[in-house]
Amino acid sequence: MTAMLLPALLLPVWIGREAVTPLGLRQRDAFALTFGTLAGFGLVSILYFLWRISGGPADWTYAGFELLAAVSLTAMNRFRPKAESSGEATPATEPAASAPLWLKAAAVLVILLTIWNLWIWFAPSIHGSLDSWVMWNQKARFLYLSGADWAAKYSQVHPMTQIDYPLLYPSLQARLWTYAGETVPARFAGILLQYGGVLAVTFAVLSRLARREGLSWLPWAGLLLVLPPPAARQVASQLADTPVAIFAAAALAVLCLHDRLEIPRNRALVLAGFFAGCAAWTKNEGKAFLLIIVLVAAASAARNGGVRKAVRPAIRLLAGAAPALLAIVTLALVIPVTNDLVQAASRPGRLGRVLTDAGRYGFLVQAFVRRIAQYSWGVPWFAAAAVWLAPVRRKAPLEGIAVPVLMLGAYFGAYLVSPWDLDWHTVTSLDRLLLQVWPASLVLALSCASGAGEESPHA
């Protein structure tokens, strides 16, 4: 039955490609393929969860359901009236000189070393870190093995397994087992898929900008910097933070760079909302990301056109996130569990004590500064990047700055009210949280170097 793993991987590509076509991704290039595939995996995770929560069996009939969905989407696109062309041609650019050989070589070398390090970290513990098999793998087993009453059994799991967490990652794993007909371990292939997802989104966005604006070195710079060693270690741990990072990078890229990525504004908002919704369906931090991206987009619209215009982008983002929100609300209704941080903050008198504890603020500031400096390849990398990009700098979009900063603020606030020992909590989780925002921040930072017709003098 492992032969069914191939259609299990190809069907999301088909479903996603058809799903994003009406949203402006009609081109047959690497960018459309990457973002369509990403959307497809988000969609099949939601479909699988809703199938199981409604009593659908974990057998071959689900594959038929997905095939029907793919055929239906294809038929709708074939019979959909084609949008009229705006008549505006994409600005022509001079053919860009090839990226420097040393930059390509450095990027390839970093990728190979990262894969080697992923294997070294993976080999001693093929099932990942403790959280990987206690939280995510266990949830997948409940989805796949427990039968129609899986939700009732799942709600009795020990609270330390964080049963309030969303289920995109476990749903994808359980879906894979459903196709295979057995609990096939993902092993190293699963890690490579996560790493490949980070590389693919980064390269797809920066390649389209590079092709359009004549900066051939841009995608290679992205590959060189997108996954520093602390982040790679988190990928090897087989946790859900890497999918959050991938969806967050896709959402912010579409939201902030839609004009330069040749996606109509209104459709870009829906697509960005879908990816942000997938981040929310992956981890609780993704819910904060969705809320922040909606508020920032609304604030940006209000600043440029008044309060009335703030409603439209918020509605379109939430419309895109609707499938994921349906899954999140359904899970909350079936398994009503309060998060441990919410429980701790609601204890009488505790919130006031932690918010006025200067020592906690000082400790967290030091922890954030130390880990960010270590995480982002060190301060010298930032200095070198600033010198490299200075000649072709452009203004960063408001959302591209505000969303990552507000996400860091949300993390800071969560630590502030945490019921756990702060030293242990930051040591075991801060690197994972930084991974969630790093690829998006890097892509948007590099996009600021991109200017139509401007070639880096260093190329």
SEBAZA-383559 format. One line per field, with one value per residue (C-alpha): residue number from 1; y, z, x; chain. Coordinates in nm, 4 decimals. Each point is the difference from the previous one (the first is absolute). Layout:
N
nr = [NUM|...]
v = [Y|...]
w = [Z|...]
u = [X|...]
kette = [A|...]
//
This chain:
459
nr = [1|2|3|4|5|6|7|8|9|10|11|12|13|14|15|16|17|18|19|20|21|22|23|24|25|26|27|28|29|30|31|32|33|34|35|36|37|38|39|40|41|42|43|44|45|46|47|48|49|50|51|52|53|54|55|56|57|58|59|60|61|62|63|64|65|66|67|68|69|70|71|72|73|74|75|76|77|78|79|80|81|82|83|84|85|86|87|88|89|90|91|92|93|94|95|96|97|98|99|100|101|102|103|104|105|106|107|108|109|110|111|112|113|114|115|116|117|118|119|120|121|122|123|124|125|126|127|128|129|130|131|132|133|134|135|136|137|138|139|140|141|142|143|144|145|146|147|148|149|150|151|152|153|154|155|156|157|158|159|160|161|162|163|164|165|166|167|168|169|170|171|172|173|174|175|176|177|178|179|180|181|182|183|184|185|186|187|188|189|190|191|192|193|194|195|196|197|198|199|200|201|202|203|204|205|206|207|208|209|210|211|212|213|214|215|216|217|218|219|220|221|222|223|224|225|226|227|228|229|230|231|232|233|234|235|236|237|238|239|240|241|242|243|244|245|246|247|248|249|250|251|252|253|254|255|256|257|258|259|260|261|262|263|264|265|266|267|268|269|270|271|272|273|274|275|276|277|278|279|280|281|282|283|284|285|286|287|288|289|290|291|292|293|294|295|296|297|298|299|300|301|302|303|304|305|306|307|308|309|310|311|312|313|314|315|316|317|318|319|320|321|322|323|324|325|326|327|328|329|330|331|332|333|334|335|336|337|338|339|340|341|342|343|344|345|346|347|348|349|350|351|352|353|354|355|356|357|358|359|360|361|362|363|364|365|366|367|368|369|370|371|372|373|374|375|376|377|378|379|380|381|382|383|384|385|386|387|388|389|390|391|392|393|394|395|396|397|398|399|400|401|402|403|404|405|406|407|408|409|410|411|412|413|414|415|416|417|418|419|420|421|422|423|424|425|426|427|428|429|430|431|432|433|434|435|436|437|438|439|440|441|442|443|444|445|446|447|448|449|450|451|452|453|454|455|456|457|458|459]
v = [0.0000|0.2331|0.0457|0.2252|0.2508|0.1428|0.1048|0.1215|0.2489|0.0855|0.0639|0.3078|0.1433|-0.0449|0.1303|0.2983|0.0929|0.0095|0.1802|0.2925|0.0492|0.2247|0.2032|0.1295|-0.2789|-0.1041|-0.0090|-0.3337|0.0881|-0.0991|0.2677|-0.1149|-0.3670|0.0608|0.2082|-0.2279|-0.3045|0.1752|0.0929|-0.3585|-0.1499|0.2525|-0.0886|-0.3781|0.0315|0.1855|-0.2421|-0.3030|0.1405|0.0903|-0.3442|-0.1744|0.2305|-0.0701|-0.3772|-0.0755|-0.3175|0.0055|-0.2200|0.0162|0.1810|0.3162|-0.0166|-0.0117|0.3069|0.1930|-0.1123|0.1228|0.3358|0.0291|-0.0836|0.2425|0.2878|-0.0748|-0.0021|0.3297|0.1654|-0.1301|0.1384|0.3232|0.3129|0.1222|0.3377|0.2752|0.1179|0.3383|0.0860|0.0994|-0.1759|-0.1054|0.2535|-0.1293|-0.0287|-0.0503|-0.3603|-0.0287|-0.1128|-0.3399|-0.0100|-0.0080|-0.3495|0.0336|0.0836|-0.3051|-0.2199|0.1367|-0.0605|-0.3573|-0.0684|0.1303|-0.2175|-0.3113|0.0702|0.0598|-0.3334|-0.1703|0.1672|-0.0962|-0.3620|0.0234|0.1424|-0.2460|-0.3236|-0.0292|0.0505|-0.0942|0.0868|0.3582|0.1859|-0.0748|0.2457|-0.1602|-0.3409|0.0985|0.2777|-0.0151|-0.3686|-0.1070|0.2266|-0.1490|-0.3484|0.0993|0.1383|-0.3121|-0.2914|0.0859|-0.0539|0.2171|0.0828|0.1364|0.3428|-0.1464|-0.1967|0.2907|0.2335|-0.2301|0.0394|0.1481|0.3847|0.0170|-0.1208|0.3359|-0.1434|0.3536|0.0303|0.0131|-0.3061|0.0884|-0.1922|-0.3103|0.0005|-0.0098|-0.2884|-0.1946|0.0664|-0.1493|-0.3121|-0.0218|-0.0174|-0.2509|-0.2134|-0.0152|0.2267|0.0517|0.2051|0.3139|-0.0268|0.2248|0.0668|0.2020|0.2217|0.0557|0.0968|0.2645|0.1342|-0.0090|0.1992|0.2796|0.0082|-0.0187|0.2915|0.2174|-0.0794|0.0285|0.3500|0.1403|-0.1649|0.1698|0.3348|-0.0641|-0.0881|0.3027|0.2517|-0.1219|-0.1095|-0.3490|-0.0268|0.0453|-0.3622|-0.1347|0.2444|-0.1244|-0.3643|0.0902|0.1645|-0.1524|-0.2787|0.0757|-0.2921|0.0471|-0.0116|-0.3114|-0.1766|0.0760|-0.1478|-0.3215|-0.0109|-0.0669|0.2615|0.2172|0.3299|-0.0464|-0.0255|0.3170|0.1733|-0.1145|0.1154|0.3296|0.0745|-0.0752|0.2152|0.3033|-0.0254|-0.0028|0.2783|0.2355|-0.0742|-0.0825|0.2756|-0.1117|-0.3659|0.0851|-0.0995|0.2283|0.1770|-0.1340|-0.3578|0.0323|0.0867|-0.3183|-0.2119|0.1578|-0.0615|-0.3666|-0.0465|0.1899|-0.2230|-0.3068|0.1382|0.0358|-0.3580|-0.1151|0.1490|0.2438|0.2507|-0.0106|0.1260|0.3047|0.0408|-0.0033|0.2563|0.2261|-0.0130|0.0908|0.2908|0.1327|-0.0180|0.1797|0.2663|0.0532|0.0464|0.2372|0.2088|0.0399|0.0327|0.0396|-0.2396|-0.1144|-0.1438|-0.1973|-0.2450|-0.1273|-0.1540|-0.1520|-0.1657|-0.1360|-0.1369|-0.1694|-0.1360|-0.1645|-0.1400|-0.1338|-0.3678|-0.0083|0.1908|-0.2571|-0.2774|0.1960|0.0793|-0.3582|-0.1356|0.2484|-0.1031|-0.3713|0.0177|0.3131|0.0375|0.3121|0.0812|-0.0231|0.3619|0.1205|-0.2049|0.1425|0.3597|-0.0435|-0.0979|0.2668|0.2575|-0.1746|0.2208|0.3143|-0.1527|-0.1088|0.3226|0.2068|-0.2288|0.1978|-0.3027|-0.1965|0.2836|0.0259|-0.3745|-0.0205|0.2981|-0.1614|-0.3371|0.1496|0.2100|-0.2915|-0.2531|0.2354|0.0858|-0.3682|-0.1014|0.2465|-0.1198|0.2566|0.3773|-0.0054|-0.1568|0.2878|0.2542|-0.1679|-0.0190|0.3697|0.0949|-0.2337|0.1222|0.3704|0.1081|-0.1415|0.0512|0.0784|0.0765|-0.3068|-0.0510|0.0829|-0.3507|-0.1531|0.1860|0.0048|-0.3658|-0.1595|0.2635|-0.0522|-0.3769|0.0413|0.2163|-0.2762|-0.2535|0.2366|0.0380|-0.3772|-0.0523|0.2778|-0.1812|-0.3486|-0.2268|-0.1828|0.0786|0.2762|-0.1331|-0.3452|0.1421|0.2328|-0.2525|-0.2664|0.2138|0.3401|-0.1365|-0.1671|0.3249|0.1936|-0.2613|0.0868|0.3601|-0.0230|-0.1145|0.2613|0.2742|-0.0977|-0.0148|0.3427|0.1464|-0.1243|0.1240|0.3510|-0.0287|-0.0687|0.2938|-0.0080|0.0047|0.0372|-0.2513|-0.0415|0.1529|-0.3013|-0.2500]
w = [0.0000|0.0257|-0.3771|0.0886|0.1507|-0.3466|-0.0656|0.3617|-0.0920|-0.3495|0.0778|0.2173|-0.2883|-0.2331|0.2510|0.0964|-0.3607|-0.0857|0.3232|-0.0498|-0.3723|0.0573|0.2483|-0.2605|-0.0190|-0.3595|-0.1141|-0.0437|0.1813|0.3169|0.2071|-0.0923|0.0425|0.3425|0.1386|-0.1547|0.1580|0.3356|-0.0242|-0.0971|0.3092|0.2158|-0.1629|0.0248|0.3686|0.0615|-0.2187|0.1809|0.3434|-0.0967|-0.1613|0.3212|0.2349|-0.2004|0.0384|-0.3294|0.0071|-0.0221|-0.3100|-0.3795|-0.0152|0.1168|-0.3024|-0.2183|0.1804|-0.0725|-0.3636|-0.0323|0.1486|-0.2491|-0.2989|0.1192|0.0346|-0.3447|-0.1554|0.1662|-0.1318|-0.3533|-0.0122|0.1871|-0.2178|-0.0634|0.1530|-0.2483|-0.0281|0.1527|-0.3028|0.2139|-0.0992|0.2517|-0.0061|-0.2114|0.1504|-0.1491|0.0241|0.3355|0.0256|0.1566|0.3773|0.1156|-0.0062|0.3552|0.1262|-0.1713|0.1334|0.3517|-0.0091|-0.1268|0.2599|0.2817|-0.1222|-0.0120|0.3439|0.1374|-0.1394|0.1561|0.3343|-0.0240|-0.0371|0.2943|0.2235|-0.1341|0.0274|0.3836|0.0301|-0.3160|0.1582|0.0724|0.3278|0.2948|-0.1191|-0.3439|0.1087|0.3211|-0.1644|-0.3788|-0.0769|0.2756|-0.1374|-0.3457|0.1430|0.1660|-0.3308|-0.1931|0.2423|0.2404|-0.2231|-0.0164|0.3718|-0.0212|0.1329|0.3219|0.0617|-0.1003|0.2550|0.2807|-0.0859|0.2679|-0.0093|-0.0310|-0.3585|-0.0807|-0.1390|-0.0752|-0.2797|-0.3573|-0.2203|-0.3429|0.0566|0.1581|-0.2654|-0.2785|0.1706|0.0617|-0.3592|-0.1239|0.2104|-0.1365|-0.3542|0.0987|0.2035|0.2871|0.2315|-0.2297|0.1746|-0.1928|0.1218|-0.1718|-0.3005|0.2203|0.1169|-0.3572|-0.1004|0.2742|-0.0931|-0.3675|0.0755|0.1618|-0.2934|-0.2606|0.1342|0.0436|-0.3438|-0.1757|0.1327|-0.0537|-0.3427|-0.1281|0.1325|-0.1505|-0.3405|-0.0003|0.1325|-0.1245|0.3254|-0.0712|0.3265|0.2161|0.0267|0.0642|0.2854|0.1408|-0.0156|0.1695|0.3009|0.0383|0.2466|0.2553|0.2112|0.2992|-0.2384|-0.1739|0.3334|0.0558|-0.3415|0.1009|0.3168|-0.2204|0.1702|-0.1498|0.0083|-0.3487|-0.1639|0.1882|-0.1395|-0.3554|0.0109|0.1699|-0.2653|-0.2775|0.1582|0.0571|-0.3428|-0.1764|0.2209|-0.0231|-0.3494|-0.1963|-0.2565|-0.0725|0.0038|-0.2599|0.2158|0.0053|0.3351|0.0969|-0.0903|0.1757|0.3220|-0.0246|-0.0773|0.2828|0.2322|-0.0974|0.0751|0.3284|0.0833|-0.0655|0.2435|0.2557|-0.0714|0.0706|0.3422|0.2520|-0.0948|-0.3490|0.1435|0.1290|-0.3451|-0.1672|0.2444|-0.0393|-0.3801|-0.0149|0.2430|-0.1723|-0.3472|0.1299|0.1713|-0.3166|-0.2051|0.2609|-0.0047|-0.3776|-0.0488|0.3242|0.2349|-0.2569|-0.2250|0.2906|-0.0052|-0.3533|0.0355|0.3342|-0.1553|-0.2943|0.2244|0.2242|-0.3069|-0.1091|0.3492|0.0181|-0.0774|0.2753|0.2409|-0.0614|0.1036|0.3043|0.1246|-0.0592|0.2037|0.2810|0.0101|0.0014|0.2471|0.2157|0.1777|0.1518|-0.0819|0.2898|-0.0450|0.0137|0.3126|0.1677|-0.0897|0.1388|0.3481|0.2563|0.0478|-0.2177|-0.3079|0.2030|0.1660|-0.3197|-0.1860|0.2732|0.0473|-0.1413|0.0304|-0.2514|-0.2521|0.0404|-0.0332|-0.3126|-0.1697|0.0529|-0.1232|-0.3157|-0.0854|0.0597|-0.2002|-0.2913|-0.0317|0.0020|-0.2189|-0.2846|-0.0913|0.2362|-0.0208|-0.2621|-0.2509|0.0530|-0.0449|-0.3209|-0.1330|0.0713|-0.1981|-0.2849|-0.0341|0.0656|-0.3685|-0.0992|0.3128|-0.0168|0.2613|0.1796|0.0049|0.3311|0.0381|-0.0603|0.2991|0.2334|-0.0170|0.0998|0.2703|0.1434|-0.0122|0.2110|0.2355|0.0230|0.0853|0.2633|0.1544|0.0037|0.1860|0.2391|0.1231|-0.0345|0.3025|-0.0742|0.1044|-0.2358|-0.0470|-0.0994|-0.2089|-0.2095|-0.0439|-0.1273|-0.2207|-0.1019|-0.2936|-0.1289|0.0233|-0.1849|-0.2749|-0.0526|-0.1029|-0.1390|-0.3627|-0.0473|0.1461|-0.2194|-0.3206|0.0644|0.0986|-0.3229|-0.2003|0.1170|-0.1987|-0.3128|-0.2296|-0.3567|-0.2386|0.2748|0.0114|0.3033|-0.0642|0.1775|-0.2489]
u = [0.0000|0.2993|-0.0406|-0.2938|0.2417|0.0693|-0.3615|-0.0109|0.2731|-0.1251|-0.3678|0.0733|0.2028|-0.2987|-0.2554|0.2128|0.0774|-0.3689|-0.0901|0.2406|-0.0634|-0.3062|0.2065|0.2425|0.2588|-0.0662|0.3620|0.1729|0.3191|0.1856|-0.1744|-0.3519|0.0960|0.1563|-0.2844|-0.2607|0.1627|0.0166|-0.3680|-0.0806|0.1596|-0.1819|-0.3315|0.0377|0.0889|-0.3264|-0.1960|0.1415|-0.0786|-0.3568|-0.0419|0.1072|-0.1924|-0.3172|0.0482|0.1750|0.2126|0.3797|0.0140|0.0038|-0.3343|0.1735|0.2320|-0.3107|-0.1341|0.3208|-0.0016|-0.3585|0.1048|0.2871|-0.2214|-0.2688|0.2480|0.1412|-0.3455|-0.0941|0.3154|-0.0584|-0.3536|0.0779|-0.0142|0.3518|0.0850|0.0652|0.3543|0.0708|0.2042|0.2951|0.3169|0.2573|0.2849|0.2823|0.3439|0.3400|0.1202|0.1714|0.3569|0.0405|0.0392|0.3638|0.1440|0.1302|-0.3502|-0.1510|0.2790|-0.0433|-0.3762|0.0419|0.2694|-0.2216|-0.2899|0.2170|0.1461|-0.3488|-0.1229|0.3013|-0.0686|-0.3667|0.1090|0.2420|-0.2740|-0.2576|0.2000|0.0148|-0.3784|-0.1878|-0.3359|0.1041|0.0008|-0.2278|-0.2664|0.0013|-0.1240|-0.1810|-0.2025|-0.0085|0.0517|-0.2386|-0.2731|0.0509|-0.0408|-0.3278|-0.1258|0.0967|-0.0390|-0.2805|-0.3013|-0.3105|0.0207|0.3540|-0.1033|-0.1435|0.3191|0.2219|-0.1615|0.1201|0.3686|0.2259|-0.0066|0.3811|-0.0408|-0.1664|-0.3223|-0.1189|0.2559|-0.1355|0.0386|0.1411|0.3225|-0.1618|-0.2734|0.2584|0.1788|-0.3227|-0.1069|0.3277|-0.0616|-0.3538|0.1344|0.2686|-0.2389|0.2479|0.2005|0.2966|0.2728|0.0906|0.3602|0.2541|-0.2240|-0.2360|0.2849|0.1173|-0.3563|-0.0102|0.3441|-0.0934|-0.3147|0.2004|0.2436|-0.2775|-0.2062|0.3092|0.1372|-0.3389|-0.0744|0.3484|0.0347|-0.3148|0.1246|0.3418|-0.1437|-0.2284|0.2504|0.3346|0.1666|0.1240|0.1922|-0.3118|-0.1280|0.3481|0.0489|-0.3297|0.1100|0.3269|-0.1643|-0.3462|0.0774|0.2734|0.1327|-0.2369|-0.2960|0.1317|0.0158|-0.3671|-0.0839|0.1789|-0.2118|-0.3082|-0.2158|-0.2748|0.1908|0.1453|-0.3456|-0.1016|0.3097|-0.0805|-0.3629|0.0935|0.2629|-0.2479|-0.2721|0.2225|0.1627|-0.3387|-0.1373|0.2971|0.1354|-0.3158|0.0541|0.3562|-0.1061|-0.2681|-0.2979|-0.3082|-0.0405|-0.3423|0.0904|0.3330|-0.1821|-0.2086|0.3074|0.2003|-0.2937|-0.0062|0.3695|-0.0347|-0.2964|0.2147|0.2579|-0.2808|-0.1101|0.3583|0.0822|-0.1428|0.2685|-0.1484|-0.3286|0.1878|0.1553|-0.3433|-0.1389|0.3026|0.0054|-0.3718|0.0426|0.3131|-0.1576|-0.3074|0.2128|0.2036|-0.3192|-0.1430|0.3162|-0.0203|-0.3751|-0.1907|-0.1741|-0.2570|0.2680|0.1476|-0.2887|0.0511|0.3477|-0.0966|-0.3067|0.1984|0.2751|-0.2556|-0.1824|0.3235|0.0527|-0.3587|0.0831|0.2638|-0.2233|-0.2738|0.2385|0.1240|-0.3515|-0.1138|0.2910|-0.0721|-0.3664|0.0751|0.2880|-0.0462|0.3353|0.1551|0.3615|0.2481|0.1127|-0.3619|-0.0615|0.3116|-0.0885|-0.3523|0.1147|-0.0979|0.2747|0.2586|-0.0300|0.0615|0.3059|0.1741|-0.0774|0.1649|0.3002|0.2943|0.2254|-0.2077|0.0233|0.3765|0.0509|-0.2152|0.1678|0.3402|-0.1259|-0.1523|0.3064|0.2373|-0.1998|-0.0746|0.3702|0.0948|-0.2926|0.0454|0.3472|0.1484|0.0231|0.2829|-0.2406|-0.2417|0.2783|0.1189|-0.3551|-0.0558|0.3124|-0.0953|-0.3561|0.0558|0.0314|-0.3400|-0.2049|-0.3740|-0.2608|-0.1336|-0.3786|-0.1642|-0.1424|0.3423|0.1431|-0.2978|-0.1052|0.3349|0.0542|-0.3482|0.0527|0.3139|-0.2055|-0.2623|0.2699|0.1371|-0.3446|-0.0546|0.3267|-0.0893|-0.3122|0.1466|-0.0564|0.3261|0.3559|0.1117|0.3522|-0.1274|-0.2825|0.2162|0.2818|-0.2392|-0.2235|0.1404|0.1996|-0.3155|-0.1963|0.2699|-0.0140|-0.3668|0.0766|0.3537|-0.0674|-0.2749|0.2193|0.2947|-0.2047|-0.1499|0.3370|0.1579|-0.2979|0.0845|0.3218|-0.2002|-0.0600|-0.1236|0.2895|0.2597|0.2791|0.2157|0.3397|0.1486|-0.1427]
kette = [A|A|A|A|A|A|A|A|A|A|A|A|A|A|A|A|A|A|A|A|A|A|A|A|A|A|A|A|A|A|A|A|A|A|A|A|A|A|A|A|A|A|A|A|A|A|A|A|A|A|A|A|A|A|A|A|A|A|A|A|A|A|A|A|A|A|A|A|A|A|A|A|A|A|A|A|A|A|A|A|A|A|A|A|A|A|A|A|A|A|A|A|A|A|A|A|A|A|A|A|A|A|A|A|A|A|A|A|A|A|A|A|A|A|A|A|A|A|A|A|A|A|A|A|A|A|A|A|A|A|A|A|A|A|A|A|A|A|A|A|A|A|A|A|A|A|A|A|A|A|A|A|A|A|A|A|A|A|A|A|A|A|A|A|A|A|A|A|A|A|A|A|A|A|A|A|A|A|A|A|A|A|A|A|A|A|A|A|A|A|A|A|A|A|A|A|A|A|A|A|A|A|A|A|A|A|A|A|A|A|A|A|A|A|A|A|A|A|A|A|A|A|A|A|A|A|A|A|A|A|A|A|A|A|A|A|A|A|A|A|A|A|A|A|A|A|A|A|A|A|A|A|A|A|A|A|A|A|A|A|A|A|A|A|A|A|A|A|A|A|A|A|A|A|A|A|A|A|A|A|A|A|A|A|A|A|A|A|A|A|A|A|A|A|A|A|A|A|A|A|A|A|A|A|A|A|A|A|A|A|A|A|A|A|A|A|A|A|A|A|A|A|A|A|A|A|A|A|A|A|A|A|A|A|A|A|A|A|A|A|A|A|A|A|A|A|A|A|A|A|A|A|A|A|A|A|A|A|A|A|A|A|A|A|A|A|A|A|A|A|A|A|A|A|A|A|A|A|A|A|A|A|A|A|A|A|A|A|A|A|A|A|A|A|A|A|A|A|A|A|A|A|A|A|A|A|A|A|A|A|A|A|A|A|A|A|A|A|A|A|A|A|A|A|A|A|A|A|A|A|A|A|A|A|A|A|A|A|A|A|A|A|A|A|A|A|A|A|A|A|A|A|A|A|A|A|A|A|A]
//
